[in-house]
Amino acid sequence: MNARTPNSLTLGGDKSSADASVPGANMRSLIESAFHRLRADIVEGRLAAGARLAIEDLKSRYGVSGGTLREALSLLVADGLVQTQAQRGFHVTPMSLGDMLDLANTRSALECEALRHSVLNGDAEWEARVVSSYHRLSLFDERITRDPVHLFN
């Protein structure tokens, strides 16, 4: 999956073509808006993996037409975030355990590399912030260990 913008793929051209004086620019901006909002809702888990994406529900949720939604959903199909099946509509692409493990391993590798880079390039102020953060996290850990239910009520 990638973070392409609709403008860079199928909506035709550079950002300068999306000006209101160009015919179809308003439609492109509506599609882009729907694309970005749908993408955010999928990536952030507001639309669950495997969930059916009913056009009527999405129309009221995002305030755009069915045609605009179909265009945005087609872009998300191209990005692998949405699947389509004949006579069954659109669904959020399910995530398997293997996908989750790949994601966790990739995140872990990136975070380890970022930490390594941070340690190599950190100065005294950076070190003070790390020590302070560690202290605050330790205090929170003690509190949650003592009374986990109280903290979340």
SESE-225850 format. One record per residue: residue in one letter; z, y, x of N, C-alpha, C in turn. Coordinates in steps of 0.001 Angstrom, whole numbers, padded with zeros to 6 digits, always signed. Atoms other than C-alpha are relative to their C-alpha. Example, Ala and Ser with C-alpha at 12.3 -4.5 7.8 and 13.67 -1.06 7.14 Angstrom:
<recs>
a+000000-001190+000890+007800-004500+012300+000000+001200+000900;s-000060-001190-000820+007140-001060+013670+000730+001090-000770;
</recs>
This chain:
<recs>
m+000000-001168+000836+000000+000000+000000+000000+001231+000882;n-000008-001211-000792-000686+003450+001223+000250+001197-000886;a-000350-001207+000732+000095+006982+000228-001192+000937-000110;r+001175-000851+000160-003450+008192-000273+000184+000882-001215;t-000003-000840+001183-003891+011056-002637-001285-000244-000748;p+001208+000236+000758-006374+010754-005454-001165+000857+000490;n+001073-000871-000484-008338+013712-004056-000749-000625+001153;s+000641+000547-001186-009011+011825-000856-000771-001270-000302;l+000762+001191+000246-010388+008817-002612-001078+000153-001036;t+001046+000072+000995-012184+008949-005899-000220+001273-000774;l+000103-001164+000857-011669+012325-007369-000931+001057+000534;g+001085-000839-000430-014292+013948-005307+000372+001184+000831;g+000046-001126-000898-013827+016044-002341+001305+000521+000482;d-001142-000632-000628-011526+018346-000590+000797+000787-001018;k-000894-000703+000899-008686+020334-002082-000614+001282-000541;s+000601-001239+000473-010836+023473-002373-000820-000225-001264;s+000787+000259+001201-012893+021752-005080+000876-000105-001241;a-000893+000138+001141-009810+021516-007305+000377+001347-000594;d-000329-001309+000542-009898+025185-008223-000469+000096-001443;a+000222-000032+001440-009898+026108-011891-001409+000422-000382;s+001353-000436+000337-013399+027637-011743-001016-001128+000106;v+000907+001136-000163-014943+024264-010904+000135-000904-001218;p-000086+000896+001155-015848+022146-013951+000651-001326+000395;g-000655+001273-000275-013635+019064-014130+001234+000110+000877;a-001155-000152-000892-011000+020523-011789+001304-000209-000744;n-001221+000173+000777-008405+020637-014551+000247-001479-000270;m-000139+001439+000230-009087+016978-015364+000485-000687+001272;r-000438+000601-001266-008727+016078-011676+001476+000283+000240;s-001408-000315-000255-005411+017908-011468+000913-000761-000962;l-000791+000806+000932-004160+016117-014600+000098-001443+000486;i-000003+001375-000522-005177+012767-013111+000902-000085+001228;e-000850-000017-001199-003538+013679-009792+001466+000052-000376;s-001390-000128+000428-000350+014716-011550+000506-001320-000580;a-000399+001282+000587-000239+011505-013601+000125-001066+001084;f-000036+000953-001115-001026+009461-010470+001305+000137+000782;h-001200-000216-000819+001809+011047-008469+001277-000311-000775;r-001199+000278+000792+004333+010822-011310+000176-001502-000233;l-000070+001455+000179+003484+007183-012065+000396-000688+001301;r-000286+000596-001308+003542+006318-008366+001479+000163+000347;a-001419-000249-000292+006968+007939-007937+000889-000881-000874;d-000818+000821+000892+008339+006114-010992-000037-001477+000389;i+000090+001393-000457+007091+002778-009613+000772-000180+001299;v-000621+000131-001325+008210+003315-006017+001513+000175-000083;e-001437-000257+000114+011624+004643-007085+000690-000930-000996;g-000606+001020+000847+012176+001740-009502+000230+000384-001445;r-000166-000377+001405+012106+003663-012786-000925-000821-000899;l+000869+000970+000676+009213+001398-013802+000138-001300+000791;a-000372+001235-000701+010315-002127-012933-001209-000836+000389;a+001028+000945-000440+008230-004632-011008-000275-000986-001127;g+000396+000912+001063+006288-006734-013501-000056+000629-001383;a-000049-000649+001312+006787-004233-016347-001401+000288-000531;r+001263-000334+000651+003954-003788-018831-000069+001520-000126;l+000209-001443+000080+002512-000273-018755-000862+000295-001223;a+000703-000251+001258+001592+000429-022380-000489+001446-000023;i+000605-001331-000021-000787+003384-022618+000704+000938-000980;e-000645-000867+000999+000853+004731-025804+001367+000490+000484;d-001309-000398-000533+004306+004727-024184-000163+001009+001131;l+000222-000889-001142+002955+006362-021037-000512+001365-000444;k+000507-001279+000512+001124+009045-023064+001157+000907-000394;s-001130-000840+000409+004384+010247-024584+000922+000305+001176;r-000873-000207-001165+006313+009838-021334-000528+001098+000927;y+000587-000932-000966+003875+011875-019205-000764+001151-000644;g+000653-001099+000695+002245+014083-021846-001463+000193+000357;v+001430-000074-000311-001356+013263-020916-000754-000996-000880;s+000830+000857+000848-004257+011530-022660-000107-001417+000563;g+000208+001378-000420-005031+007838-022539-001040-000119+001103;g+001041+000033-001031-008174+008480-020492+000526+000429+001356;t-000611-000478-001247-006225+010444-017896+000892-001084+000594;l-000877+001075-000478-003674+007633-017679-000794-001170+000560;r+000815+001119-000497-006365+004982-017286-000574+000312+001379;e+000504-000404-001325-007879+006941-014384+001109-000101+001050;a-001129+000043-000941-004457+007328-012721+000410-001443+000280;l-000366+001404-000179-003650+003655-013301-001033-000737+000850;s+001042+000616-000831-006994+002650-011774+000209+000326+001473;l-000305-000375-001387-006053+004574-008628+001187-000805+000526;l-001167+000783-000404-002718+002753-008565-000360-001474+000183;v+000506+001362-000213-004565-000571-008928-000600-000085+001398;a+000621-000016-001331-006567+000380-005827+001051+000024+001106;d-001086-000057-000980-003283+001078-004006+000889-001244-000029;g-000780+001231+000070-001834-002286-005080+001329+000131-000716;l-001269-000185+000707+001036-000813-007095-000061-000467-001449;v+000203+000403+001388-000431-001783-010475-001062-001093-000020;q+000996+001055+000206-002326-004862-011644-000561+000139-001408;t+000601-000003+001330-004709-005150-014550-000545-001386-000302;q+000526+001287+000441-005638-008215-016556-000795+000245-001276;a+000823-000149+001196-008397-008469-019140+000817-000336-001244;q-000678+000165+001288-007007-008136-022669+001526+000043+000089;r-001463-000029-000132-003460-007762-021276+000497+001338+000511;g-000386-001336-000414-003469-004211-019935+000485+000086+001434;f-000503-000298-001339-001724-002775-016921+001453-000442+000125;h-001378+000394-000314+001468-004061-015274+000342+000497+001399;v-000465-000324-001349+003540-002894-012321-000088-001286+000814;t+000139+001180-000846+002752-005273-009473+001379-000591+000283;p-001299+000620-000290+005607-007783-009193+000244-000088+001503;m-000367+000112-001409+007487-008017-005913+000695-001337+000202;s-000576+001318-000272+008236-011455-004526+001151+000123+001002;l-001064+000040-000997+011188-012450-002375-000587+000218+001390;g+000677-000198-001289+008760-012620+000558-000346+001460+000243;d+000301-001432-000114+007641-009045-000152+001263+000785+000353;m-001267-000697-000264+011272-007906-000213+000460-000236+001437;l-000401+000303-001374+012014-009681+003075-000877+000741+001003;d+000904-000762-000877+008921-008132+004701+000394+001469+000031;l-000401-001402+000096+010006-004719+003460+001307+000249+000750;a-001285-000150-000686+013573-005204+004705-000167-000117+001513;n+000228+000158-001441+012366-006426+008110-000717+001207+000594;t+000721-001186-000477+009951-003511+008460+000936+001197+000072;r-000948-001116+000002+012640-001023+007476+000991-000133+001152;s-000951+000235-001084+015084-002583+009924-000619+000329+001357;a+000676-000279-001276+012556-002413+012773-000193+001500+000200;l+000203-001452-000097+011747+001231+012006+001318+000730+000262;e-001289-000663-000182+015406+002223+011730+000571-000262+001390;c-000473+000293-001364+016277+000461+015003-000735+000858+001022;e+000781-000827-000924+013455+002274+016780+000396+001474-000118;a-000429-001388+000195+014514+005599+015244+001366+000233+000647;l-001319-000123-000622+018103+004995+016370-000115+000013+001518;r+000205+000048-001445+016956+004081+019881-000524+001358+000501;h+000573-001304-000359+014889+007285+020047+001065+001096-000104;s-001044-000995+000221+017789+009311+018666+001049-000036+001112;v-001003+000140-001063+020267+007935+021225-000543+000525+001324;l+000599-000454-001260+017880+008594+024105-000161+001518+000062;n+000291-001434+000016+017219+012171+022996+001129+000862-000547;g-001100-000764+000582+020563+013181+021480+000753+000826+001027;d-000800-000859-000868+022614+016016+022911+001462-000047-000467;a-001428-000005+000335+026335+016863+022631+000223+000283-001487;e-000131-000293+001434+025916+018352+019134-000343-001226-000832;w+000407+001210+000697+024093+015231+017987+001128-001027+000056;e-001075+000976-000155+026885+013041+019382+001198+000359-000871;a-001116-000445+000838+029524+015136+017588-000275-000316-001474;r+000357+000314+001392+027661+014707+014278+000090-001503-000257;v-000082+001457+000151+027433+010932+014846+001459-000430-000123;v-001427+000353+000033+031179+010675+015551+000611+000436-001329;s-000507-000506+001275+031964+012819+012490-000470-000872-001164;s+000541+000855+001065+029692+010728+010265+000677-001362+000002;y-000664+001293-000107+031234+007515+011557+001417+000090-000577;h-001362-000187+000502+034711+008867+010780+000004+000053-001536;r+000061-000109+001467+033752+009828+007200-000339-001346-000637;l+000361+001316+000535+032110+006435+006605+001160-000985+000110;s-001167+000878-000173+035187+004642+007974+001048+000280-001067;l-000965-000358+001045+037445+006561+005574-000460-000520-001359;f+000535+000492+001263+035175+005712+002656+000129-001517-000075;d-000102+001454-000046+035115+002064+003715+001430-000446-000292;e-001404+000334+000264+038934+001986+003729+000324+000178-001477;r-000285-000265+001414+039085+003554+000250-000648-001027-000914;i+000691+000954+000869+036513+001217-001251+000603-001391+000142;t-000646+001294-000205+038290-001796+000257+001311-000059-000783;r-001279-000046+000715+041625-000703-001255-000180-000036-001508;d+000126-000138+001449+040375+000188-004758-001457+000224-000399;p+001433-000176+000256+036670-000464-005348-000322+000428-001430;v+000294-000315+001393+036815-000195-009154+000233+001478-000284;h-000347-001398+000261+038480+003229-009197-001084+000963+000492;l+001014-000899-000556+035767+004804-007025-001246+000105-000865;f+001235+000003+000782+033000+003884-009475+000219+000234-001483;n-000272-000304+001415+034686+004777-012776-000009+001471-000241;
</recs>
